[in-house]
Amino acid sequence: MSVSDPRAPLSPDSFLLTDRVAVITGAASGIGRACAVALARFGADVAICDRDEAGLVSLAAEIQSVGRRSVSGVLDVRDGEAVAGHLAEVAAAFGHVDVLVNNAGGGFFAPFLDVNDKGQDSLIRENFVSVTHFVRGCVPLMPARGGSIITMTSIEAHRAAPGFAVYAAMKTALVSLTQSLALELGDRFVRANCIAMDVIPTPGIGVDSFGERTPLPFTADVDDVAGACVYLAADVSRFVTGSTIHVDGGNLAAAGWIRQTDGSFGTGI
């Protein structure tokens, strides 16, 4: 929605994404899959990509089951040529892109001094360079009314992460990139925001009962992130850009304070 458009009264329709086109990376499982399904349920057609072909096939069927179209691409988001090819297929199928969700990423535990050049390069390309590929490819496809770029970061973008130093540094870099994009793309009515999550159980990361020790004492779900994604994709957030929504149960605010078994808070020291 551009600022020249009349502002309709806030209503449930303000959250709808009817006939919008969303591109989601790392969509085959976990948070990416939840976001893809949620955007489709709110009315968007969805282009999905991942290295997991079987996961994409089942996700495409789920998207189509709610009456929306999908385009799938089996690719490595670190490969710029593969990304360009996928987005060419998206453009051919849908003609434009309204929402980009940069979800793909990952890391591994290792003290910084034990990370070799190959491992470091992989972390940088998967968590940062992949995002630059998709932003450069999608923004030219966004219509004059504007669009929304949503980038998944982590609580580790805002605090130390021993054993994940390069991963955390790239998530911090994404926050900075997002803020710069908010300024550079504002005159296109393209908004750029981040979602920073923590303790969200996914197929690759199980947190068991740790969620019960957060300020909000229950275990989160991938749909908690998908809800923030729908908000940032929709017109209801049209004046929100350069920001980060923290979906972490209050862990960043806690700053090291941990809910004890008796319900009180302590530092764990």
Backbone hydrogen bonds in HBPLUS format (Angstrom, degrees):
<---DONOR---> <-ACCEPTOR-->    atom                        ^
c    i                          cat <-CA-CA->   ^        H-A-AA   ^      H-
h    n   atom  resd res      DA  || num        DHA   H-A  angle D-A-AA Bond
n    s   type  num  typ     dist DA aas  dist angle  dist       angle   num
A0005-ASP N   A0002-SER O   3.07 MM   3  5.62 162.4  2.10 114.3 119.9     1
A0014-SER N   A0011-SER O   2.88 MM   3  5.43 154.9  1.94 117.0 124.8     2
A0015-PHE N   A0012-PRO O   3.11 MM   3  5.81 165.2  2.13 117.8 122.2     3
A0016-LEU N   A0013-ASP O   3.02 MM   3  5.09 153.8  2.09 104.3 112.6     4
A0236-VAL N   A0014-SER O   3.26 MM 222  5.17 134.5  2.48 148.2 140.0     5
A0017-LEU N   A0042-PHE O   2.69 MM  25  5.42 169.0  1.70 154.9 152.2     6
A0020-ARG N   A0017-LEU O   2.92 MM   3  5.42 164.8  1.94 139.0 136.9     7
A0019-ASP N   A0043-GLY O   2.92 MM  24  5.93 140.2  2.08 150.1 141.3     8
A0045-ASP N   A0020-ARG O   2.87 MM  25  6.21 163.6  1.89 166.4 162.9     9
A0098-ASP N   A0021-VAL O   2.82 MM  77  5.18 156.0  1.88 139.9 148.0    10
A0099-VAL N   A0021-VAL O   3.00 MM  78  6.29 154.0  2.07 154.0 154.4    11
A0022-ALA N   A0045-ASP O   2.86 MM  23  6.25 164.1  1.88 160.2 164.9    12
A0047-ALA N   A0022-ALA O   2.70 MM  25  6.08 167.7  1.72 165.2 169.5    13
A0023-VAL N   A0099-VAL O   2.77 MM  76  6.19 154.9  1.84 154.0 161.2    14
A0101-VAL N   A0023-VAL O   2.73 MM  78  6.03 166.1  1.75 170.3 174.6    15
A0024-ILE N   A0047-ALA O   2.90 MM  23  6.27 160.4  1.94 167.8 173.6    16
A0049-CYS N   A0024-ILE O   3.27 MM  25  6.68 135.8  2.48 161.8 169.7    17
A0025-THR N   A0101-VAL O   3.14 MM  76  6.52 158.9  2.18 174.5 178.8    18
A0026-GLY N   A0049-CYS O   3.00 MM  23  5.93 113.2  2.46 130.8 148.6    19
A0027-ALA N   A0049-CYS O   3.08 MM  22  5.87 164.1  2.10 153.3 154.7    20
A0033-ARG N   A0029-SER O   3.30 MM   4  4.75 161.6  2.34 107.9 109.8    21
A0034-ALA N   A0030-GLY O   3.07 MM   4  6.34 162.0  2.10 152.5 157.8    22
A0035-CYS N   A0031-ILE O   2.95 MM   4  6.16 159.4  1.99 153.5 158.7    23
A0036-ALA N   A0032-GLY O   2.98 MM   4  6.17 156.9  2.04 145.8 152.3    24
A0037-VAL N   A0033-ARG O   2.98 MM   4  6.22 166.2  2.00 156.6 159.1    25
A0038-ALA N   A0034-ALA O   2.96 MM   4  6.07 160.1  2.00 145.8 152.0    26
A0039-LEU N   A0035-CYS O   2.92 MM   4  6.05 168.4  1.93 153.6 156.3    27
A0040-ALA N   A0036-ALA O   3.08 MM   4  6.24 155.0  2.14 143.2 150.3    28
A0041-ARG N   A0037-VAL O   2.89 MM   4  6.14 156.2  1.95 149.5 156.2    29
A0042-PHE N   A0038-ALA O   3.02 MM   4  6.30 137.2  2.21 144.5 156.0    30
A0044-ALA N   A0039-LEU O   2.94 MM   5  5.50 165.7  1.96 145.3 141.4    31
A0043-GLY N   A0040-ALA O   2.93 MM   3  5.07 160.1  1.97 107.8 112.3    32
A0046-VAL N   A0069-ARG O   3.02 MM  23  6.48 156.4  2.08 159.2 156.4    33
A0071-VAL N   A0046-VAL O   3.26 MM  25  6.72 143.4  2.40 132.3 138.6    34
A0048-ILE N   A0071-VAL O   2.79 MM  23  6.19 157.0  1.84 165.4 173.2    35
A0073-GLY N   A0048-ILE O   2.90 MM  25  6.34 133.7  2.11 145.6 159.0    36
A0050-ASP N   A0073-GLY O   3.15 MM  23  6.71 146.1  2.27 156.9 165.7    37
A0075-LEU N   A0050-ASP O   2.93 MM  25  5.71 146.0  2.04 126.9 135.1    38
A0056-LEU N   A0052-ASP O   3.12 MM   4  6.39 151.1  2.20 146.6 154.6    39
A0057-VAL N   A0053-GLU O   3.00 MM   4  6.29 153.7  2.07 151.5 158.5    40
A0058-SER N   A0054-ALA O   3.19 MM   4  6.50 164.5  2.21 153.0 155.3    41
A0059-LEU N   A0055-GLY O   3.00 MM   4  6.12 151.6  2.08 142.7 151.3    42
A0060-ALA N   A0056-LEU O   2.80 MM   4  5.96 160.5  1.84 151.8 156.6    43
A0061-ALA N   A0057-VAL O   3.18 MM   4  6.42 154.2  2.25 142.8 149.3    44
A0062-GLU N   A0058-SER O   3.10 MM   4  6.35 147.3  2.21 139.0 147.6    45
A0062-GLU N   A0059-LEU O   3.03 MM   3  4.98 115.9  2.46  93.2 109.1    46
A0063-ILE N   A0059-LEU O   2.88 MM   4  6.21 157.7  1.93 156.3 162.1    47
A0064-GLN N   A0060-ALA O   2.96 MM   4  6.15 161.5  1.99 148.3 153.5    48
A0065-SER N   A0061-ALA O   2.95 MM   4  6.07 133.2  2.18 135.7 148.2    49
A0066-VAL N   A0063-ILE O   3.22 MM   3  5.66 153.7  2.29 107.3 114.5    50
A0068-ARG N   A0063-ILE O   3.38 MM   5  5.81 159.0  2.42 143.5 140.5    51
A0067-GLY N   A0064-GLN O   3.01 MM   3  5.06 157.8  2.06 108.8 110.9    52
A0079-ASP N   A0076-ASP O   2.93 MM   3  5.64 167.3  1.94 126.2 130.5    53
A0083-VAL N   A0079-ASP O   3.01 MM   4  6.31 157.1  2.07 154.5 161.4    54
A0084-ALA N   A0080-GLY O   2.98 MM   4  6.20 160.8  2.02 147.3 152.1    55
A0085-GLY N   A0081-GLU O   2.98 MM   4  6.21 154.8  2.04 145.7 152.4    56
A0086-HIS N   A0082-ALA O   2.98 MM   4  6.23 156.6  2.03 148.1 154.1    57
A0087-LEU N   A0083-VAL O   2.95 MM   4  6.21 163.9  1.98 155.8 159.8    58
A0088-ALA N   A0084-ALA O   2.99 MM   4  6.16 139.4  2.16 140.3 151.2    59
A0089-GLU N   A0085-GLY O   3.21 MM   4  6.52 148.4  2.32 141.9 149.2    60
A0089-GLU N   A0086-HIS O   3.09 MM   3  5.19 120.3  2.46  96.5 110.8    61
A0090-VAL N   A0086-HIS O   2.98 MM   4  6.36 149.6  2.07 145.1 154.5    62
A0091-ALA N   A0087-LEU O   2.90 MM   4  6.07 161.3  1.94 144.7 149.0    63
A0092-ALA N   A0088-ALA O   2.98 MM   4  6.17 153.4  2.06 141.3 148.7    64
A0093-ALA N   A0089-GLU O   2.98 MM   4  6.13 149.7  2.07 143.7 151.4    65
A0094-PHE N   A0090-VAL O   2.84 MM   4  5.89 168.9  1.85 159.7 162.5    66
A0095-GLY N   A0091-ALA O   2.77 MM   4  4.47 135.2  1.97 114.9 127.9    67
A0097-VAL N   A0141-LEU O   3.03 MM  44  5.39 154.8  2.09 118.9 121.2    68
A0148-SER N   A0098-ASP O   2.93 MM  50  6.42 151.7  2.01 153.7 162.9    69
A0100-LEU N   A0148-SER O   2.89 MM  48  6.35 159.9  1.93 159.7 165.8    70
A0150-ILE N   A0100-LEU O   2.75 MM  50  6.05 171.5  1.75 172.1 175.1    71
A0102-ASN N   A0150-ILE O   2.76 MM  48  6.15 152.1  1.84 156.5 165.4    72
A0152-MET N   A0102-ASN O   2.94 MM  50  6.05 175.0  1.94 154.8 156.2    73
A0110-ALA N   A0163-GLY O   2.85 MM  53  4.73 164.5  1.87 133.6 138.9    74
A0114-ASP N   A0111-PRO O   2.86 MM   3  5.41 152.1  1.94 119.0 128.2    75
A0115-VAL N   A0112-PHE O   3.13 MM   3  5.44 165.3  2.15 112.7 117.4    76
A0120-GLN N   A0116-ASN O   2.93 MM   4  6.15 163.1  1.96 157.3 162.6    77
A0121-ASP N   A0117-ASP O   2.88 MM   4  6.02 163.0  1.91 149.2 153.9    78
A0122-SER N   A0118-LYS O   3.03 MM   4  6.22 156.3  2.09 145.9 152.2    79
A0123-LEU N   A0119-GLY O   3.04 MM   4  6.30 158.5  2.09 148.8 153.9    80
A0124-ILE N   A0120-GLN O   2.98 MM   4  6.23 160.0  2.02 153.6 159.0    81
A0125-ARG N   A0121-ASP O   2.93 MM   4  6.09 164.5  1.95 151.3 155.6    82
A0126-GLU N   A0122-SER O   2.90 MM   4  5.96 158.9  1.95 148.9 155.0    83
A0127-ASN N   A0123-LEU O   3.04 MM   4  5.91 162.1  2.07 143.2 148.4    84
A0128-PHE N   A0124-ILE O   2.91 MM   4  5.43 148.6  2.01 138.8 146.3    85
A0129-VAL N   A0124-ILE O   3.07 MM   5  6.40 161.9  2.11 144.2 149.8    86
A0130-SER N   A0125-ARG O   2.93 MM   5  5.88 135.2  2.13 146.0 154.4    87
A0131-VAL N   A0128-PHE O   3.01 MM   3  5.38 125.6  2.31 106.2 119.5    88
A0132-THR N   A0128-PHE O   3.24 MM   4  6.70 154.1  2.31 149.6 156.8    89
A0133-HIS N   A0129-VAL O   2.98 MM   4  6.32 154.0  2.05 153.8 160.8    90
A0134-PHE N   A0130-SER O   3.22 MM   4  6.53 161.8  2.25 147.9 150.9    91
A0135-VAL N   A0131-VAL O   2.89 MM   4  6.10 161.0  1.93 156.6 162.3    92
A0136-ARG N   A0132-THR O   3.06 MM   4  6.05 171.7  2.06 148.2 150.9    93
A0137-GLY N   A0133-HIS O   3.05 MM   4  6.17 141.3  2.20 138.3 149.6    94
A0138-CYS N   A0134-PHE O   2.80 MM   4  5.79 148.6  1.90 147.4 154.3    95
A0139-VAL N   A0135-VAL O   3.06 MM   4  5.86 171.7  2.07 152.6 155.2    96
A0141-LEU N   A0138-CYS O   2.78 MM   3  5.17 143.5  1.91 113.2 125.4    97
A0142-MET N   A0139-VAL O   3.02 MM   3  5.20 162.5  2.05 110.6 116.3    98
A0146-GLY N   A0143-PRO O   2.92 MM   3  5.61 163.1  1.95 120.3 125.9    99
A0147-GLY N   A0189-PHE O   3.22 MM  42  6.59 142.7  2.37 118.3 123.5   100
A0191-ARG N   A0147-GLY O   2.88 MM  44  6.24 162.3  1.91 150.8 149.2   101
A0149-ILE N   A0191-ARG O   2.72 MM  42  6.03 159.8  1.76 155.0 162.2   102
A0193-ASN N   A0149-ILE O   2.92 MM  44  6.31 161.3  1.96 164.9 169.5   103
A0151-THR N   A0193-ASN O   2.95 MM  42  6.37 160.8  1.99 150.7 156.9   104
A0195-ILE N   A0151-THR O   3.00 MM  44  6.28 149.2  2.10 142.4 145.4   105
A0153-THR N   A0195-ILE O   2.79 MM  42  5.88 168.5  1.81 145.9 150.0   106
A0157-ALA N   A0154-SER O   2.94 MM   3  5.49 167.3  1.95 115.9 120.0   107
A0155-ILE N   A0197-MET O   3.06 MM  42  5.65 145.6  2.18 148.8 140.2   108
A0158-HIS N   A0155-ILE O   2.94 MM   3  5.58 163.3  1.97 119.8 124.9   109
A0164-PHE N   A0161-ALA O   2.86 MM   3  5.29 158.0  1.91 138.2 141.4   110
A0168-ALA N   A0164-PHE O   2.87 MM   4  6.05 169.3  1.89 164.8 167.9   111
A0169-ALA N   A0165-ALA O   2.94 MM   4  6.08 152.7  2.02 141.7 149.8   112
A0170-MET N   A0166-VAL O   2.98 MM   4  6.25 150.4  2.07 149.0 156.0   113
A0171-LYS N   A0167-TYR O   3.05 MM   4  6.42 150.4  2.15 147.0 155.6   114
A0172-THR N   A0168-ALA O   2.88 MM   4  6.17 152.8  1.96 150.3 158.0   115
A0173-ALA N   A0169-ALA O   2.90 MM   4  6.13 149.8  2.00 139.3 148.2   116
A0174-LEU N   A0170-MET O   2.96 MM   4  6.25 142.1  2.11 140.6 150.1   117
A0175-VAL N   A0171-LYS O   3.27 MM   4  6.62 144.3  2.40 139.3 147.4   118
A0175-VAL N   A0172-THR O   3.11 MM   3  5.21 123.9  2.44  97.3 111.1   119
A0176-SER N   A0172-THR O   3.20 MM   4  6.61 159.9  2.24 151.4 155.7   120
A0177-LEU N   A0173-ALA O   2.82 MM   4  6.08 163.0  1.85 151.6 157.0   121
A0178-THR N   A0174-LEU O   2.85 MM   4  5.93 158.7  1.89 143.6 149.6   122
A0179-GLN N   A0175-VAL O   3.05 MM   4  6.34 155.3  2.12 147.7 153.6   123
A0180-SER N   A0176-SER O   3.05 MM   4  6.35 158.5  2.10 151.7 157.4   124
A0181-LEU N   A0177-LEU O   2.82 MM   4  6.09 158.6  1.86 154.6 161.2   125
A0182-ALA N   A0178-THR O   2.92 MM   4  6.13 150.1  2.01 145.7 153.6   126
A0183-LEU N   A0180-SER O   3.13 MM   3  5.31 124.5  2.46  98.5 111.5   127
A0184-GLU N   A0180-SER O   2.91 MM   4  6.18 171.9  1.91 158.1 160.3   128
A0185-LEU N   A0181-LEU O   2.81 MM   4  5.60 157.9  1.86 150.8 154.7   129
A0188-ARG N   A0185-LEU O   2.95 MM   3  5.33 152.8  2.03 111.7 120.6   130
A0190-VAL N   A0185-LEU O   3.27 MM   5  5.43 164.3  2.30 147.7 143.5   131
A0189-PHE N   A0186-GLY O   2.85 MM   3  4.95 159.8  1.89 110.7 116.5   132
A0242-GLY N   A0192-ALA O   2.66 MM  50  5.58 161.3  1.69 158.4 163.8   133
A0194-CYS N   A0243-SER O   2.85 MM  49  6.29 160.6  1.89 153.3 159.9   134
A0245-ILE N   A0194-CYS O   2.92 MM  51  6.30 160.5  1.95 147.5 148.4   135
A0196-ALA N   A0245-ILE O   2.84 MM  49  6.12 158.2  1.89 147.1 154.6   136
A0247-VAL N   A0196-ALA O   2.74 MM  51  5.93 150.9  1.83 142.1 152.2   137
A0198-ASP N   A0247-VAL O   3.24 MM  49  6.65 137.1  2.43 142.7 135.6   138
A0202-THR N   A0205-ILE O   2.86 MM   3  5.03 163.6  1.89 139.0 144.5   139
A0205-ILE N   A0202-THR O   3.06 MM   3  5.03 138.1  2.24 101.1 113.3   140
A0210-PHE N   A0207-VAL O   2.90 MM   3  5.68 161.7  1.93 154.7 154.8   141
A0212-GLU N   A0209-SER O   2.91 MM   3  5.59 152.9  1.98 119.5 127.0   142
A0213-ARG N   A0210-PHE O   2.83 MM   3  5.46 164.3  1.85 122.3 127.2   143
A0214-THR N   A0211-GLY O   3.21 MM   3  5.37 168.2  2.22 109.7 112.1   144
A0259-ARG N   A0213-ARG O   3.04 MM  46  4.55 158.6  2.09 146.7 139.9   145
A0216-LEU N   A0249-GLY O   3.08 MM  33  5.14 143.7  2.22 149.3 152.2   146
A0218-PHE N   A0216-LEU O   2.82 MM   2  5.93 138.8  1.99 110.9  98.3   147
A0224-ASP N   A0221-ASP O   2.88 MM   3  5.50 154.4  1.95 117.5 125.3   148
A0225-VAL N   A0222-VAL O   3.12 MM   3  5.46 131.8  2.37 104.7 115.7   149
A0226-ALA N   A0222-VAL O   3.09 MM   4  6.44 156.7  2.14 143.7 151.0   150
A0227-GLY N   A0223-ASP O   2.91 MM   4  6.01 147.1  2.02 141.2 147.5   151
A0229-CYS N   A0225-VAL O   3.01 MM   4  6.32 149.9  2.10 147.6 157.0   152
A0230-VAL N   A0226-ALA O   2.92 MM   4  6.22 157.5  1.97 153.6 157.7   153
A0231-TYR N   A0227-GLY O   3.12 MM   4  6.37 161.7  2.16 146.0 150.8   154
A0232-LEU N   A0228-ALA O   3.05 MM   4  6.31 163.2  2.08 149.8 153.2   155
A0233-ALA N   A0229-CYS O   2.97 MM   4  6.11 136.8  2.16 144.0 156.1   156
A0233-ALA N   A0230-VAL O   3.19 MM   3  5.07 128.4  2.47  93.2 107.0   157
A0234-ALA N   A0230-VAL O   3.08 MM   4  6.14 138.1  2.26 148.6 157.9   158
A0237-SER N   A0234-ALA O   3.24 MM   3  6.09 166.7  2.26 120.5 123.7   159
A0238-ARG N   A0235-ASP O   2.98 MM   3  4.94 147.2  2.09 124.2 119.4   160
A0240-VAL N   A0237-SER O   2.96 MM   3  5.34 161.9  2.00 127.2 126.7   161
A0251-ASN N   A0248-ASP O   3.18 MM   3  5.57 162.6  2.21 112.5 117.5   162
A0254-ALA N   A0250-GLY O   2.93 MM   4  6.13 142.7  2.07 146.1 157.6   163
A0255-ALA N   A0251-ASN O   3.31 MM   4  6.61 138.5  2.49 142.0 149.8   164
A0255-ALA N   A0252-LEU O   3.24 MM   3  5.43 135.6  2.44 101.0 111.7   165
A0257-TRP N   A0254-ALA O   3.04 MM   3  5.03 167.8  2.05 112.0 115.5   166
A0258-ILE N   A0266-GLY O   2.60 MM   8  5.37 173.6  1.61 165.8 166.9   167
A0266-GLY N   A0258-ILE O   2.96 MM   8  5.37 161.9  1.99 144.0 148.1   168
A0260-GLN N   A0264-SER O   2.65 MM   4  5.37 175.2  1.65 164.1 165.8   169
A0263-GLY N   A0260-GLN O   2.95 MM   3  5.28 163.5  1.98 115.1 119.1   170
